[in-house]
Amino acid sequence: MANIKSSKKDIRRTTRRAARNVATKSRLKTMSKKADKSPADARGYISALEKAVKTNVVHKNKVARMKSKLAKQAQKK
């Protein structure tokens, strides 16, 4: 355990951020499964991906790859 006050604060901050990142990634996984089924869900999924990039939860190239994959699937239907 840290003794320095700022280190203790850093630990609390890191814990909160990690929990938020896990929740965001979990939500994205759920949304990706729903996006395969309907175009309306796909739009919401893309929006959530862009927000995840903005907050540095997911890398921008990964999101570009996911969006491209989704567009290809939509074109097949």
Distance bins in CASP14 RR format, pairs under 12 A and 6 or more apart:
PFRMAT RR
TARGET T0000
AUTHOR 0000-0000-0000
RMODE 2
METHOD distances of the structure
MODEL  1
1 7 0 0 0 0 1 0 0 0 0 0 0
1 8 0 0 0 0 1 0 0 0 0 0 0
1 11 0 0 0 0 1 0 0 0 0 0 0
2 8 1 0 1 0 0 0 0 0 0 0 0
2 9 0 0 0 0 1 0 0 0 0 0 0
2 10 1 0 0 1 0 0 0 0 0 0 0
2 11 1 0 0 1 0 0 0 0 0 0 0
2 12 0 0 0 0 0 1 0 0 0 0 0
2 14 0 0 0 0 0 1 0 0 0 0 0
3 11 0 0 0 0 0 1 0 0 0 0 0
4 10 0 0 0 0 1 0 0 0 0 0 0
4 11 0 0 0 0 0 1 0 0 0 0 0
5 11 0 0 0 0 0 1 0 0 0 0 0
5 12 0 0 0 0 0 1 0 0 0 0 0
6 12 0 0 0 0 0 1 0 0 0 0 0
6 13 0 0 0 0 0 1 0 0 0 0 0
7 13 0 0 0 0 0 1 0 0 0 0 0
7 14 0 0 0 0 0 1 0 0 0 0 0
8 14 0 0 0 0 0 1 0 0 0 0 0
8 15 0 0 0 0 0 1 0 0 0 0 0
9 15 0 0 0 0 0 1 0 0 0 0 0
9 16 0 0 0 0 0 1 0 0 0 0 0
10 16 0 0 0 0 0 1 0 0 0 0 0
10 17 0 0 0 0 0 1 0 0 0 0 0
11 17 0 0 0 0 0 1 0 0 0 0 0
11 18 0 0 0 0 0 1 0 0 0 0 0
12 18 0 0 0 0 0 1 0 0 0 0 0
12 19 0 0 0 0 0 1 0 0 0 0 0
13 19 0 0 0 0 0 1 0 0 0 0 0
13 20 0 0 0 0 0 1 0 0 0 0 0
14 20 0 0 0 0 0 1 0 0 0 0 0
14 21 0 0 0 0 0 1 0 0 0 0 0
15 21 0 0 0 0 0 1 0 0 0 0 0
15 22 0 0 0 0 0 1 0 0 0 0 0
16 22 0 0 0 0 0 1 0 0 0 0 0
16 23 0 0 0 0 0 1 0 0 0 0 0
17 23 0 0 0 0 0 1 0 0 0 0 0
17 24 0 0 0 0 0 1 0 0 0 0 0
17 55 0 0 0 0 1 0 0 0 0 0 0
17 56 0 0 0 0 0 1 0 0 0 0 0
17 57 0 0 0 0 1 0 0 0 0 0 0
18 24 0 0 0 0 0 1 0 0 0 0 0
18 25 0 0 0 0 0 1 0 0 0 0 0
18 57 0 0 0 0 0 1 0 0 0 0 0
19 25 0 0 0 0 0 1 0 0 0 0 0
19 26 0 0 0 0 0 1 0 0 0 0 0
19 57 0 0 0 0 0 1 0 0 0 0 0
20 26 0 0 0 0 0 1 0 0 0 0 0
20 27 0 0 0 0 0 1 0 0 0 0 0
20 51 0 0 0 0 0 1 0 0 0 0 0
20 52 0 0 0 0 0 1 0 0 0 0 0
20 55 0 0 0 0 1 0 0 0 0 0 0
20 56 0 0 0 0 0 1 0 0 0 0 0
20 57 0 0 0 0 1 0 0 0 0 0 0
21 27 0 0 0 0 0 1 0 0 0 0 0
21 28 0 0 0 0 0 1 0 0 0 0 0
21 52 0 0 0 0 1 0 0 0 0 0 0
21 55 0 0 0 0 1 0 0 0 0 0 0
21 56 0 0 0 0 1 0 0 0 0 0 0
21 57 1 0 1 0 0 0 0 0 0 0 0
21 58 0 0 0 0 1 0 0 0 0 0 0
22 28 0 0 0 0 0 1 0 0 0 0 0
22 29 0 0 0 0 0 1 0 0 0 0 0
22 57 0 0 0 0 1 0 0 0 0 0 0
23 29 0 0 0 0 0 1 0 0 0 0 0
23 30 0 0 0 0 0 1 0 0 0 0 0
23 48 0 0 0 0 0 1 0 0 0 0 0
23 52 0 0 0 0 0 1 0 0 0 0 0
23 55 0 0 0 0 0 1 0 0 0 0 0
23 57 0 0 0 0 1 0 0 0 0 0 0
24 30 0 0 0 0 0 1 0 0 0 0 0
24 31 0 0 0 0 0 1 0 0 0 0 0
24 48 0 0 0 0 1 0 0 0 0 0 0
24 49 0 0 0 0 0 1 0 0 0 0 0
24 51 0 0 0 0 1 0 0 0 0 0 0
24 52 1 0 1 0 0 0 0 0 0 0 0
24 53 0 0 0 0 0 1 0 0 0 0 0
24 54 0 0 0 0 0 1 0 0 0 0 0
24 55 1 0 0 1 0 0 0 0 0 0 0
24 56 0 0 0 0 0 1 0 0 0 0 0
24 57 1 0 1 0 0 0 0 0 0 0 0
24 58 0 0 0 0 1 0 0 0 0 0 0
25 31 0 0 0 0 0 1 0 0 0 0 0
25 32 0 0 0 0 0 1 0 0 0 0 0
25 48 0 0 0 0 0 1 0 0 0 0 0
25 49 0 0 0 0 0 1 0 0 0 0 0
25 52 1 0 0 1 0 0 0 0 0 0 0
25 55 0 0 0 0 0 1 0 0 0 0 0
25 57 1 0 0 1 0 0 0 0 0 0 0
25 58 1 0 0 1 0 0 0 0 0 0 0
25 59 0 0 0 0 0 1 0 0 0 0 0
25 62 0 0 0 0 0 1 0 0 0 0 0
26 32 0 0 0 0 0 1 0 0 0 0 0
26 33 0 0 0 0 0 1 0 0 0 0 0
26 48 0 0 0 0 0 1 0 0 0 0 0
26 52 0 0 0 0 0 1 0 0 0 0 0
26 57 0 0 0 0 0 1 0 0 0 0 0
27 33 0 0 0 0 0 1 0 0 0 0 0
27 34 0 0 0 0 0 1 0 0 0 0 0
27 44 0 0 0 0 0 1 0 0 0 0 0
27 45 0 0 0 0 1 0 0 0 0 0 0
27 47 0 0 0 0 0 1 0 0 0 0 0
27 48 1 0 0 1 0 0 0 0 0 0 0
27 49 0 0 0 0 0 1 0 0 0 0 0
27 51 0 0 0 0 0 1 0 0 0 0 0
27 52 0 0 0 0 1 0 0 0 0 0 0
27 57 0 0 0 0 0 1 0 0 0 0 0
27 58 0 0 0 0 0 1 0 0 0 0 0
28 34 0 0 0 0 0 1 0 0 0 0 0
28 35 0 0 0 0 1 0 0 0 0 0 0
28 44 0 0 0 0 0 1 0 0 0 0 0
28 45 1 0 0 1 0 0 0 0 0 0 0
28 46 0 0 0 0 0 1 0 0 0 0 0
28 47 0 0 0 0 0 1 0 0 0 0 0
28 48 1 0 1 0 0 0 0 0 0 0 0
28 49 1 0 0 1 0 0 0 0 0 0 0
28 50 0 0 0 0 0 1 0 0 0 0 0
28 51 0 0 0 0 1 0 0 0 0 0 0
28 52 1 0 0 1 0 0 0 0 0 0 0
28 53 0 0 0 0 0 1 0 0 0 0 0
28 55 0 0 0 0 0 1 0 0 0 0 0
28 57 0 0 0 0 1 0 0 0 0 0 0
28 58 1 0 0 1 0 0 0 0 0 0 0
28 62 0 0 0 0 0 1 0 0 0 0 0
28 63 0 0 0 0 1 0 0 0 0 0 0
28 66 0 0 0 0 1 0 0 0 0 0 0
29 35 0 0 0 0 0 1 0 0 0 0 0
29 36 0 0 0 0 0 1 0 0 0 0 0
29 45 0 0 0 0 0 1 0 0 0 0 0
29 48 0 0 0 0 0 1 0 0 0 0 0
29 49 0 0 0 0 0 1 0 0 0 0 0
29 52 0 0 0 0 0 1 0 0 0 0 0
29 58 0 0 0 0 0 1 0 0 0 0 0
29 66 0 0 0 0 0 1 0 0 0 0 0
30 36 0 0 0 0 0 1 0 0 0 0 0
30 41 0 0 0 0 0 1 0 0 0 0 0
30 44 0 0 0 0 0 1 0 0 0 0 0
30 45 0 0 0 0 1 0 0 0 0 0 0
30 48 0 0 0 0 1 0 0 0 0 0 0
31 37 0 0 0 0 0 1 0 0 0 0 0
31 38 0 0 0 0 0 1 0 0 0 0 0
31 40 0 0 0 0 0 1 0 0 0 0 0
31 41 1 0 0 1 0 0 0 0 0 0 0
31 42 0 0 0 0 1 0 0 0 0 0 0
31 43 0 0 0 0 0 1 0 0 0 0 0
31 44 1 0 0 1 0 0 0 0 0 0 0
31 45 1 0 1 0 0 0 0 0 0 0 0
31 46 0 0 0 0 1 0 0 0 0 0 0
31 47 0 0 0 0 1 0 0 0 0 0 0
31 48 1 0 1 0 0 0 0 0 0 0 0
31 49 0 0 0 0 1 0 0 0 0 0 0
31 51 0 0 0 0 0 1 0 0 0 0 0
31 52 0 0 0 0 0 1 0 0 0 0 0
31 66 0 0 0 0 0 1 0 0 0 0 0
31 70 0 0 0 0 0 1 0 0 0 0 0
32 41 0 0 0 0 1 0 0 0 0 0 0
32 42 0 0 0 0 1 0 0 0 0 0 0
32 44 0 0 0 0 0 1 0 0 0 0 0
32 45 1 0 0 1 0 0 0 0 0 0 0
32 46 0 0 0 0 0 1 0 0 0 0 0
32 48 0 0 0 0 1 0 0 0 0 0 0
32 49 0 0 0 0 1 0 0 0 0 0 0
32 52 0 0 0 0 0 1 0 0 0 0 0
32 58 0 0 0 0 0 1 0 0 0 0 0
32 62 0 0 0 0 0 1 0 0 0 0 0
32 63 0 0 0 0 0 1 0 0 0 0 0
32 66 1 0 0 1 0 0 0 0 0 0 0
32 67 0 0 0 0 0 1 0 0 0 0 0
32 69 0 0 0 0 1 0 0 0 0 0 0
32 70 0 0 0 0 1 0 0 0 0 0 0
32 73 0 0 0 0 0 1 0 0 0 0 0
33 41 0 0 0 0 1 0 0 0 0 0 0
33 42 0 0 0 0 0 1 0 0 0 0 0
33 45 0 0 0 0 1 0 0 0 0 0 0
33 70 0 0 0 0 0 1 0 0 0 0 0
34 40 0 0 0 0 1 0 0 0 0 0 0
34 41 1 0 1 0 0 0 0 0 0 0 0
34 42 0 0 0 0 1 0 0 0 0 0 0
34 43 0 0 0 0 0 1 0 0 0 0 0
34 44 0 0 0 0 1 0 0 0 0 0 0
34 45 1 0 0 1 0 0 0 0 0 0 0
34 48 0 0 0 0 0 1 0 0 0 0 0
34 70 0 0 0 0 0 1 0 0 0 0 0
35 41 1 0 1 0 0 0 0 0 0 0 0
35 42 1 0 1 0 0 0 0 0 0 0 0
35 43 0 0 0 0 1 0 0 0 0 0 0
35 44 1 0 0 1 0 0 0 0 0 0 0
35 45 1 1 0 0 0 0 0 0 0 0 0
35 46 0 0 0 0 1 0 0 0 0 0 0
35 47 0 0 0 0 0 1 0 0 0 0 0
35 48 0 0 0 0 1 0 0 0 0 0 0
35 49 0 0 0 0 1 0 0 0 0 0 0
35 66 0 0 0 0 1 0 0 0 0 0 0
35 67 0 0 0 0 0 1 0 0 0 0 0
35 69 0 0 0 0 0 1 0 0 0 0 0
35 70 1 0 0 1 0 0 0 0 0 0 0
35 71 0 0 0 0 0 1 0 0 0 0 0
35 73 0 0 0 0 1 0 0 0 0 0 0
35 74 0 0 0 0 1 0 0 0 0 0 0
36 42 0 0 0 0 1 0 0 0 0 0 0
36 45 0 0 0 0 1 0 0 0 0 0 0
36 66 0 0 0 0 0 1 0 0 0 0 0
36 69 0 0 0 0 0 1 0 0 0 0 0
36 70 0 0 0 0 1 0 0 0 0 0 0
36 72 0 0 0 0 0 1 0 0 0 0 0
36 73 1 0 0 1 0 0 0 0 0 0 0
36 74 0 0 0 0 1 0 0 0 0 0 0
36 76 0 0 0 0 0 1 0 0 0 0 0
36 77 0 0 0 0 1 0 0 0 0 0 0
37 45 0 0 0 0 0 1 0 0 0 0 0
37 70 0 0 0 0 0 1 0 0 0 0 0
37 73 0 0 0 0 0 1 0 0 0 0 0
37 74 0 0 0 0 0 1 0 0 0 0 0
37 77 0 0 0 0 0 1 0 0 0 0 0
38 44 0 0 0 0 0 1 0 0 0 0 0
38 45 0 0 0 0 0 1 0 0 0 0 0
38 70 0 0 0 0 0 1 0 0 0 0 0
38 73 0 0 0 0 0 1 0 0 0 0 0
38 74 0 0 0 0 0 1 0 0 0 0 0
38 77 0 0 0 0 0 1 0 0 0 0 0
39 45 0 0 0 0 0 1 0 0 0 0 0
39 46 0 0 0 0 0 1 0 0 0 0 0
39 70 0 0 0 0 1 0 0 0 0 0 0
39 71 0 0 0 0 0 1 0 0 0 0 0
39 73 0 0 0 0 0 1 0 0 0 0 0
39 74 1 0 0 1 0 0 0 0 0 0 0
39 75 0 0 0 0 0 1 0 0 0 0 0
39 77 0 0 0 0 1 0 0 0 0 0 0
40 46 0 0 0 0 0 1 0 0 0 0 0
40 47 0 0 0 0 0 1 0 0 0 0 0
40 74 0 0 0 0 0 1 0 0 0 0 0
41 47 0 0 0 0 0 1 0 0 0 0 0
41 48 0 0 0 0 0 1 0 0 0 0 0
41 70 0 0 0 0 0 1 0 0 0 0 0
41 74 0 0 0 0 0 1 0 0 0 0 0
42 48 0 0 0 0 0 1 0 0 0 0 0
42 49 0 0 0 0 0 1 0 0 0 0 0
42 66 0 0 0 0 0 1 0 0 0 0 0
42 67 0 0 0 0 1 0 0 0 0 0 0
42 69 0 0 0 0 0 1 0 0 0 0 0
42 70 1 0 1 0 0 0 0 0 0 0 0
42 71 0 0 0 0 1 0 0 0 0 0 0
42 72 0 0 0 0 0 1 0 0 0 0 0
42 73 0 0 0 0 1 0 0 0 0 0 0
42 74 1 0 0 1 0 0 0 0 0 0 0
42 75 0 0 0 0 0 1 0 0 0 0 0
42 77 0 0 0 0 0 1 0 0 0 0 0
43 49 0 0 0 0 0 1 0 0 0 0 0
43 50 0 0 0 0 0 1 0 0 0 0 0
43 67 0 0 0 0 0 1 0 0 0 0 0
43 70 0 0 0 0 0 1 0 0 0 0 0
43 71 0 0 0 0 0 1 0 0 0 0 0
43 74 0 0 0 0 0 1 0 0 0 0 0
44 50 0 0 0 0 1 0 0 0 0 0 0
44 51 0 0 0 0 1 0 0 0 0 0 0
44 52 0 0 0 0 0 1 0 0 0 0 0
44 67 0 0 0 0 0 1 0 0 0 0 0
44 70 0 0 0 0 0 1 0 0 0 0 0
45 51 0 0 0 0 0 1 0 0 0 0 0
45 52 0 0 0 0 0 1 0 0 0 0 0
45 63 0 0 0 0 0 1 0 0 0 0 0
45 66 0 0 0 0 1 0 0 0 0 0 0
45 67 0 0 0 0 1 0 0 0 0 0 0
45 69 0 0 0 0 0 1 0 0 0 0 0
45 70 1 0 0 1 0 0 0 0 0 0 0
45 71 0 0 0 0 0 1 0 0 0 0 0
45 73 0 0 0 0 0 1 0 0 0 0 0
45 74 0 0 0 0 0 1 0 0 0 0 0
46 52 0 0 0 0 0 1 0 0 0 0 0
46 53 0 0 0 0 0 1 0 0 0 0 0
46 63 0 0 0 0 1 0 0 0 0 0 0
46 64 0 0 0 0 0 1 0 0 0 0 0
46 66 0 0 0 0 1 0 0 0 0 0 0
46 67 1 0 1 0 0 0 0 0 0 0 0
46 68 0 0 0 0 0 1 0 0 0 0 0
46 69 0 0 0 0 0 1 0 0 0 0 0
46 70 1 0 0 1 0 0 0 0 0 0 0
46 71 0 0 0 0 1 0 0 0 0 0 0
46 74 0 0 0 0 0 1 0 0 0 0 0
47 53 0 0 0 0 0 1 0 0 0 0 0
47 54 0 0 0 0 0 1 0 0 0 0 0
47 63 0 0 0 0 0 1 0 0 0 0 0
47 67 0 0 0 0 0 1 0 0 0 0 0
48 54 0 0 0 0 0 1 0 0 0 0 0
48 55 0 0 0 0 0 1 0 0 0 0 0
48 57 0 0 0 0 0 1 0 0 0 0 0
48 58 0 0 0 0 1 0 0 0 0 0 0
48 63 0 0 0 0 1 0 0 0 0 0 0
48 66 0 0 0 0 0 1 0 0 0 0 0
48 67 0 0 0 0 0 1 0 0 0 0 0
48 70 0 0 0 0 0 1 0 0 0 0 0
49 55 0 0 0 0 0 1 0 0 0 0 0
49 57 0 0 0 0 1 0 0 0 0 0 0
49 58 1 0 0 1 0 0 0 0 0 0 0
49 59 0 0 0 0 0 1 0 0 0 0 0
49 60 0 0 0 0 1 0 0 0 0 0 0
49 61 0 0 0 0 0 1 0 0 0 0 0
49 62 0 0 0 0 1 0 0 0 0 0 0
49 63 1 0 1 0 0 0 0 0 0 0 0
49 64 0 0 0 0 1 0 0 0 0 0 0
49 65 0 0 0 0 0 1 0 0 0 0 0
49 66 1 0 0 1 0 0 0 0 0 0 0
49 67 1 0 0 1 0 0 0 0 0 0 0
49 68 0 0 0 0 0 1 0 0 0 0 0
49 69 0 0 0 0 0 1 0 0 0 0 0
49 70 0 0 0 0 1 0 0 0 0 0 0
50 57 0 0 0 0 0 1 0 0 0 0 0
50 58 0 0 0 0 1 0 0 0 0 0 0
50 60 0 0 0 0 1 0 0 0 0 0 0
50 63 1 0 0 1 0 0 0 0 0 0 0
50 64 0 0 0 0 0 1 0 0 0 0 0
50 66 0 0 0 0 0 1 0 0 0 0 0
50 67 0 0 0 0 1 0 0 0 0 0 0
51 57 0 0 0 0 1 0 0 0 0 0 0
51 58 0 0 0 0 1 0 0 0 0 0 0
51 63 0 0 0 0 0 1 0 0 0 0 0
52 58 1 0 1 0 0 0 0 0 0 0 0
52 59 0 0 0 0 1 0 0 0 0 0 0
52 60 0 0 0 0 1 0 0 0 0 0 0
52 62 0 0 0 0 1 0 0 0 0 0 0
52 63 1 0 0 1 0 0 0 0 0 0 0
52 66 0 0 0 0 0 1 0 0 0 0 0
52 67 0 0 0 0 0 1 0 0 0 0 0
53 59 1 0 0 1 0 0 0 0 0 0 0
53 60 1 0 1 0 0 0 0 0 0 0 0
53 61 0 0 0 0 1 0 0 0 0 0 0
53 62 0 0 0 0 1 0 0 0 0 0 0
53 63 1 0 1 0 0 0 0 0 0 0 0
53 64 0 0 0 0 1 0 0 0 0 0 0
53 65 0 0 0 0 0 1 0 0 0 0 0
53 66 0 0 0 0 0 1 0 0 0 0 0
53 67 0 0 0 0 0 1 0 0 0 0 0
54 60 0 0 0 0 1 0 0 0 0 0 0
54 63 0 0 0 0 0 1 0 0 0 0 0
55 63 0 0 0 0 0 1 0 0 0 0 0
56 62 0 0 0 0 0 1 0 0 0 0 0
56 63 0 0 0 0 0 1 0 0 0 0 0
57 63 0 0 0 0 1 0 0 0 0 0 0
58 64 0 0 0 0 0 1 0 0 0 0 0
58 65 0 0 0 0 0 1 0 0 0 0 0
58 66 0 0 0 0 1 0 0 0 0 0 0
58 67 0 0 0 0 0 1 0 0 0 0 0
59 65 0 0 0 0 1 0 0 0 0 0 0
59 66 0 0 0 0 0 1 0 0 0 0 0
60 66 0 0 0 0 0 1 0 0 0 0 0
60 67 0 0 0 0 0 1 0 0 0 0 0
61 67 0 0 0 0 0 1 0 0 0 0 0
61 68 0 0 0 0 0 1 0 0 0 0 0
62 68 0 0 0 0 0 1 0 0 0 0 0
62 69 0 0 0 0 0 1 0 0 0 0 0
63 69 0 0 0 0 0 1 0 0 0 0 0
63 70 0 0 0 0 0 1 0 0 0 0 0
64 70 0 0 0 0 0 1 0 0 0 0 0
64 71 0 0 0 0 0 1 0 0 0 0 0
65 71 0 0 0 0 0 1 0 0 0 0 0
65 72 0 0 0 0 0 1 0 0 0 0 0
66 72 0 0 0 0 0 1 0 0 0 0 0
66 73 0 0 0 0 0 1 0 0 0 0 0
67 73 0 0 0 0 0 1 0 0 0 0 0
67 74 0 0 0 0 0 1 0 0 0 0 0
68 74 0 0 0 0 0 1 0 0 0 0 0
68 75 0 0 0 0 0 1 0 0 0 0 0
69 75 0 0 0 0 0 1 0 0 0 0 0
69 76 0 0 0 0 0 1 0 0 0 0 0
70 76 0 0 0 0 0 1 0 0 0 0 0
70 77 0 0 0 0 0 1 0 0 0 0 0
71 77 0 0 0 0 0 1 0 0 0 0 0
END
